[in-house]
Amino acid sequence: QVQLVESGGGLVQPGGSLRLSCAVSGSILRTYTMGWYRQAPGKQRELVANITRGGTNYADSVKGRFTISTDNGKNTVYLQMNSLKPEDTAVYYCRATLLRRDSVIQPYWGQGTQVTVSS
């Protein structure tokens, strides 16, 4: 069974940093797009950053502060978050489009990890 396993959330003061990780577990042949979304209370889930074959994309609100990267050998995607602001507080979700061994291409979501930025 394919799953995305997230880690790295927590409580941090404004201006601080956190690094989120998302690892693919299970048998797959290939990863396509990998990225991070977030959902704050009362708001819709929004794209934070992703990596596609064409490159990386960032929400305007995080450009220059967040960096997305992958370690394809481990099928892992990271989100380095610097200069965090209270408005970055949200549940962060990993999303990946994967090619399974049964030749099915399917998107998967992680379980979500809470990031709270507060003094």
VONU-526189 format. One record per residue: residue number from 1; x, y, z of N, C-alpha, C in turn. Coordinates in Angstrom, 2 decimals, padded with zeros to 5 digits. Example, Ala and Ser with C-alpha at 12.3 -4.5 7.8 and 13.67 -1.06 7.14 Angstrom:
<padrens>
{1; {013.19; -005.69; 007.80}; {012.30; -004.50; 007.80}; {013.20; -003.30; 007.80}}
{2; {012.85; -002.25; 007.08}; {013.67; -001.06; 007.14}; {012.90; 000.03; 007.87}}
</padrens>
This chain:
<padrens>
{1; {000.85; -001.19; 000.00}; {000.00; 000.00; 000.00}; {000.88; 001.23; 000.00}}
{2; {000.57; 002.16; -000.90}; {001.36; 003.38; -001.01}; {000.84; 004.43; -000.05}}
{3; {001.75; 005.07; 000.67}; {001.38; 006.14; 001.59}; {002.42; 007.24; 001.55}}
{4; {001.99; 008.44; 001.93}; {002.90; 009.56; 002.12}; {002.99; 009.81; 003.61}}
{5; {004.21; 009.81; 004.14}; {004.41; 009.96; 005.57}; {005.12; 011.28; 005.82}}
{6; {004.45; 012.18; 006.54}; {004.97; 013.52; 006.78}; {005.58; 013.61; 008.18}}
{7; {006.50; 014.54; 008.33}; {007.07; 014.84; 009.64}; {007.64; 016.26; 009.61}}
{8; {007.88; 016.80; 010.81}; {008.59; 018.07; 010.92}; {007.78; 019.26; 011.35}}
{9; {006.49; 019.12; 011.54}; {005.69; 020.25; 011.99}; {005.96; 020.57; 013.45}}
{10; {005.33; 021.65; 013.92}; {005.49; 022.00; 015.33}; {005.17; 023.45; 015.58}}
{11; {005.58; 023.90; 016.77}; {005.37; 025.27; 017.20}; {006.69; 026.03; 017.08}}
{12; {006.64; 027.20; 016.48}; {007.85; 028.00; 016.30}; {007.49; 029.47; 016.47}}
{13; {008.44; 030.25; 016.93}; {008.21; 031.68; 017.09}; {008.31; 032.39; 015.74}}
{14; {007.66; 033.55; 015.62}; {007.81; 034.33; 014.38}; {009.28; 034.59; 014.07}}
{15; {009.62; 034.45; 012.79}; {011.01; 034.60; 012.38}; {011.81; 033.32; 012.40}}
{16; {011.24; 032.28; 012.99}; {011.94; 031.01; 013.10}; {011.83; 030.17; 011.83}}
{17; {012.36; 028.95; 011.93}; {012.41; 028.04; 010.78}; {011.91; 026.66; 011.16}}
{18; {011.39; 025.97; 010.17}; {011.01; 024.57; 010.30}; {011.30; 023.89; 008.96}}
{19; {011.53; 022.59; 009.04}; {011.71; 021.80; 007.82}; {010.73; 020.64; 007.84}}
{20; {009.88; 020.59; 006.83}; {008.93; 019.49; 006.69}; {009.50; 018.45; 005.74}}
{21; {009.19; 017.19; 006.03}; {009.60; 016.09; 005.17}; {008.39; 015.24; 004.82}}
{22; {008.42; 014.66; 003.65}; {007.34; 013.77; 003.21}; {007.97; 012.63; 002.42}}
{23; {007.85; 011.43; 002.94}; {008.46; 010.27; 002.31}; {007.38; 009.35; 001.74}}
{24; {007.66; 008.84; 000.56}; {006.75; 007.87; -000.06}; {007.09; 006.49; 000.47}}
{25; {006.10; 005.81; 001.02}; {006.29; 004.43; 001.44}; {005.42; 003.53; 000.56}}
{26; {005.95; 002.33; 000.30}; {005.24; 001.42; -000.60}; {005.98; 001.30; -001.91}}
{27; {005.47; 000.42; -002.74}; {006.16; 000.08; -003.98}; {005.67; 000.96; -005.13}}
{28; {006.55; 001.79; -005.65}; {006.20; 002.63; -006.79}; {007.32; 002.56; -007.83}}
{29; {006.97; 002.98; -009.03}; {007.95; 003.00; -010.11}; {008.54; 004.38; -010.32}}
{30; {007.73; 005.40; -010.05}; {008.19; 006.75; -010.39}; {007.33; 007.77; -009.66}}
{31; {007.96; 008.91; -009.35}; {007.20; 010.05; -008.82}; {007.11; 011.12; -009.90}}
{32; {005.95; 011.74; -009.99}; {005.77; 012.87; -010.90}; {005.78; 014.14; -010.07}}
{33; {004.73; 014.89; -010.09}; {004.69; 016.12; -009.31}; {004.65; 015.82; -007.82}}
{34; {005.47; 016.55; -007.06}; {005.44; 016.46; -005.60}; {005.34; 017.88; -005.07}}
{35; {004.55; 018.03; -004.01}; {004.40; 019.39; -003.50}; {003.76; 019.45; -002.13}}
{36; {003.59; 020.69; -001.68}; {003.01; 020.96; -000.37}; {001.84; 021.93; -000.51}}
{37; {000.78; 021.64; 000.23}; {-000.39; 022.50; 000.34}; {-000.58; 022.82; 001.81}}
{38; {-001.39; 023.82; 002.10}; {-001.72; 024.12; 003.49}; {-003.16; 024.58; 003.58}}
{39; {-003.71; 024.39; 004.77}; {-005.08; 024.79; 005.03}; {-005.17; 025.39; 006.42}}
{40; {-005.50; 026.66; 006.46}; {-005.69; 027.36; 007.74}; {-007.16; 027.26; 008.14}}
{41; {-007.46; 027.41; 009.42}; {-008.86; 027.32; 009.87}; {-009.75; 028.29; 009.12}}
{42; {-010.86; 027.77; 008.60}; {-011.82; 028.61; 007.90}; {-011.43; 028.99; 006.50}}
{43; {-010.32; 028.47; 006.01}; {-009.86; 028.81; 004.66}; {-009.74; 027.57; 003.80}}
{44; {-009.70; 027.79; 002.49}; {-009.53; 026.68; 001.57}; {-008.08; 026.21; 001.54}}
{45; {-007.90; 024.96; 001.17}; {-006.55; 024.44; 001.01}; {-005.90; 025.14; -000.18}}
{46; {-004.64; 025.53; 000.00}; {-003.96; 026.26; -001.06}; {-002.58; 025.66; -001.33}}
{47; {-002.14; 025.83; -002.57}; {-000.81; 025.37; -002.94}; {000.24; 026.26; -002.29}}
{48; {001.24; 025.63; -001.68}; {002.38; 026.36; -001.13}; {003.55; 026.33; -002.12}}
{49; {003.89; 025.12; -002.54}; {004.99; 024.95; -003.49}; {004.93; 023.56; -004.09}}
{50; {005.39; 023.43; -005.32}; {005.49; 022.10; -005.90}; {006.65; 022.02; -006.88}}
{51; {007.00; 020.78; -007.19}; {008.06; 020.51; -008.16}; {007.46; 019.66; -009.26}}
{52; {007.55; 020.13; -010.48}; {007.07; 019.41; -011.65}; {008.24; 019.18; -012.59}}
{53; {007.96; 018.55; -013.70}; {009.03; 018.35; -014.69}; {009.51; 019.68; -015.23}}
{54; {008.65; 020.71; -015.16}; {009.03; 022.02; -015.68}; {009.75; 022.89; -014.69}}
{55; {009.81; 022.47; -013.45}; {010.50; 023.27; -012.45}; {009.71; 023.40; -011.16}}
{56; {010.05; 024.43; -010.39}; {009.39; 024.64; -009.11}; {008.42; 025.82; -009.19}}
{57; {007.39; 025.76; -008.36}; {006.39; 026.82; -008.28}; {006.13; 027.15; -006.82}}
{58; {005.96; 028.42; -006.53}; {005.70; 028.87; -005.17}; {004.52; 029.82; -005.14}}
{59; {003.78; 029.76; -004.04}; {002.76; 030.78; -003.80}; {003.49; 032.11; -003.56}}
{60; {002.87; 033.20; -004.00}; {003.50; 034.51; -003.83}; {003.81; 034.80; -002.37}}
{61; {002.97; 034.31; -001.48}; {003.11; 034.62; -000.05}; {004.34; 033.96; 000.58}}
{62; {004.93; 032.98; -000.08}; {006.07; 032.27; 000.52}; {007.36; 032.43; -000.29}}
{63; {007.28; 033.08; -001.43}; {008.47; 033.25; -002.26}; {009.56; 033.97; -001.48}}
{64; {010.77; 033.44; -001.60}; {011.91; 034.02; -000.90}; {012.06; 033.55; 000.53}}
{65; {011.07; 032.86; 001.07}; {011.15; 032.36; 002.45}; {011.15; 030.84; 002.51}}
{66; {010.41; 030.20; 001.61}; {010.29; 028.74; 001.61}; {011.06; 028.17; 000.42}}
{67; {011.60; 026.97; 000.61}; {012.30; 026.28; -000.47}; {011.85; 024.83; -000.50}}
{68; {011.42; 024.38; -001.67}; {011.03; 022.99; -001.84}; {012.16; 022.24; -002.54}}
{69; {012.37; 021.00; -002.12}; {013.41; 020.19; -002.74}; {013.03; 018.73; -002.63}}
{70; {013.68; 017.90; -003.41}; {013.41; 016.48; -003.38}; {014.70; 015.68; -003.30}}
{71; {014.58; 014.50; -002.79}; {015.65; 013.52; -002.79}; {015.07; 012.30; -003.51}}
{72; {015.15; 012.31; -004.82}; {014.43; 011.29; -005.59}; {014.91; 009.88; -005.29}}
{73; {016.14; 009.76; -004.88}; {016.63; 008.42; -004.53}; {015.85; 007.83; -003.37}}
{74; {015.30; 008.71; -002.52}; {014.52; 008.25; -001.37}; {013.05; 008.58; -001.54}}
{75; {012.67; 009.11; -002.72}; {011.28; 009.50; -002.95}; {010.75; 010.37; -001.81}}
{76; {011.51; 011.38; -001.52}; {011.16; 012.27; -000.41}; {011.13; 013.71; -000.91}}
{77; {010.17; 014.49; -000.40}; {010.12; 015.91; -000.70}; {010.20; 016.68; 000.61}}
{78; {010.93; 017.80; 000.56}; {011.14; 018.63; 001.73}; {010.59; 020.02; 001.49}}
{79; {010.25; 020.69; 002.60}; {009.88; 022.10; 002.54}; {010.63; 022.81; 003.66}}
{80; {011.63; 023.58; 003.28}; {012.37; 024.39; 004.25}; {011.65; 025.71; 004.37}}
{81; {011.22; 026.03; 005.58}; {010.45; 027.24; 005.83}; {011.24; 028.16; 006.75}}
{82; {011.61; 029.31; 006.24}; {012.36; 030.30; 007.00}; {011.53; 031.57; 007.18}}
{83; {011.95; 032.41; 008.11}; {011.27; 033.68; 008.36}; {009.76; 033.48; 008.50}}
{84; {009.40; 032.52; 009.32}; {007.99; 032.17; 009.46}; {007.20; 033.30; 010.09}}
{85; {005.95; 033.42; 009.62}; {005.04; 034.45; 010.10}; {003.80; 033.80; 010.71}}
{86; {003.10; 034.51; 011.58}; {001.87; 033.92; 012.15}; {000.88; 033.48; 011.08}}
{87; {000.85; 034.18; 009.96}; {-000.09; 033.80; 008.89}; {000.31; 032.53; 008.16}}
{88; {001.46; 031.98; 008.47}; {001.86; 030.68; 007.92}; {001.26; 029.53; 008.73}}
{89; {000.62; 029.85; 009.84}; {000.00; 028.82; 010.67}; {-001.08; 028.08; 009.89}}
{90; {-000.96; 026.77; 009.83}; {-001.89; 025.95; 009.07}; {-001.52; 024.48; 009.23}}
{91; {-002.40; 023.62; 008.74}; {-002.03; 022.22; 008.56}; {-001.43; 022.10; 007.16}}
{92; {-000.23; 021.53; 007.10}; {000.48; 021.38; 005.84}; {000.34; 019.94; 005.36}}
{93; {-000.02; 019.82; 004.08}; {-000.24; 018.50; 003.48}; {000.73; 018.29; 002.32}}
{94; {001.28; 017.12; 002.28}; {002.10; 016.71; 001.16}; {001.19; 016.07; 000.10}}
{95; {001.52; 016.30; -001.16}; {000.78; 015.68; -002.25}; {001.77; 015.21; -003.30}}
{96; {001.54; 014.00; -003.81}; {002.44; 013.46; -004.83}; {001.64; 012.67; -005.85}}
{97; {002.01; 012.81; -007.09}; {001.44; 011.99; -008.16}; {002.44; 010.90; -008.48}}
{98; {001.99; 009.66; -008.34}; {002.91; 008.53; -008.39}; {002.49; 007.51; -009.44}}
{99; {003.49; 006.83; -009.99}; {003.25; 005.70; -010.89}; {003.46; 004.43; -010.07}}
{100; {002.40; 003.70; -009.85}; {002.49; 002.47; -009.05}; {003.00; 001.31; -009.90}}
{101; {003.32; 000.24; -009.25}; {003.83; -000.95; -009.97}; {002.76; -001.61; -010.82}}
{102; {001.48; -001.31; -010.55}; {000.42; -001.86; -011.40}; {000.12; -000.92; -012.56}}
{103; {001.03; 000.03; -012.81}; {000.96; 000.96; -013.95}; {-000.13; 002.01; -013.82}}
{104; {-000.65; 002.18; -012.62}; {-001.66; 003.21; -012.39}; {-000.97; 004.48; -011.91}}
{105; {-001.31; 005.61; -012.51}; {-000.82; 006.92; -012.06}; {-001.91; 007.53; -011.19}}
{106; {-001.56; 007.85; -009.96}; {-002.57; 008.32; -009.00}; {-001.99; 009.36; -008.06}}
{107; {-002.78; 010.39; -007.73}; {-002.33; 011.35; -006.71}; {-002.59; 010.82; -005.31}}
{108; {-001.69; 011.14; -004.41}; {-001.82; 010.75; -003.01}; {-001.62; 011.99; -002.13}}
{109; {-002.28; 011.95; -000.97}; {-002.13; 013.01; 000.03}; {-001.54; 012.42; 001.31}}
{110; {-000.73; 013.23; 001.99}; {-000.27; 012.87; 003.31}; {-001.36; 013.17; 004.33}}
{111; {-001.08; 012.80; 005.58}; {-002.08; 012.94; 006.64}; {-002.15; 014.37; 007.18}}
{112; {-001.16; 015.17; 006.87}; {-001.13; 016.54; 007.35}; {-000.29; 016.69; 008.60}}
{113; {000.40; 017.81; 008.71}; {001.19; 018.12; 009.89}; {000.95; 019.58; 010.28}}
{114; {000.75; 019.81; 011.57}; {000.39; 021.15; 012.04}; {001.65; 022.01; 012.17}}
{115; {001.57; 023.21; 011.62}; {002.61; 024.22; 011.81}; {001.95; 025.42; 012.49}}
{116; {002.47; 025.80; 013.64}; {001.93; 026.93; 014.38}; {003.05; 027.93; 014.62}}
{117; {002.82; 029.16; 014.17}; {003.80; 030.23; 014.34}; {003.21; 031.23; 015.33}}
{118; {003.79; 031.27; 016.50}; {003.24; 032.11; 017.56}; {004.31; 032.43; 018.59}}
{119; {004.20; 033.61; 019.18}; {005.12; 033.97; 020.27}; {004.49; 033.63; 021.61}}
</padrens>
